[in-house]
Amino acid sequence: MTSLPVRGEVRRRRGKTPLLVLSQRLDGYDTFLQADLALDPDGATVRVRVHTFDDLTVLHPTDGTEITGKAWTGLLRLRRERRRGVVPPDLVHALTAAGTSLDALDEREQRHLLGYLADAADPATRRARIVTIVAGLHGLTA
């Protein structure tokens, strides 16, 4: 389990459960999962669903807990650790043959490239994406 200090603001929606918008986007954690949010100062626990989008993370309370006020702080307890990208064998082979690696990239950039490759359903598209990744990285590590 991972516990992260978080803060944000409450965004109210007419007739719907308010959303808790984090002041900083969560990066590297799975989304659409259940988590527990212990709100300051009393530690009241709210069950939430975590939604991370391109530019923000939103917590959607799922247990009907009433959220008061405009701003909040707390401790988000995620049931899973940070995601680690696994480099597939075909990409490892191509990188090794080219004398390069993913080491020049930070964790977020690596996950992005691995997702880009994983989204290629057609084998020809996958091979073309590997060529593109290797060519782009070769300039960073040469």
Secondary structure, DSSP 4 states (H G I P E B T S, - for coil): -EEEEEEEEEEEETTEEEEEEESS---SS-SS-EEEEEETTTTEEEEEEEEE-SS-EEEEE-S-PPP-SSEEEEEEEESS--------HHHHHHHHHHT--STTS-HHHHHHHHHHHHT--SHHHHHHHHHHHHHHHHHHH-
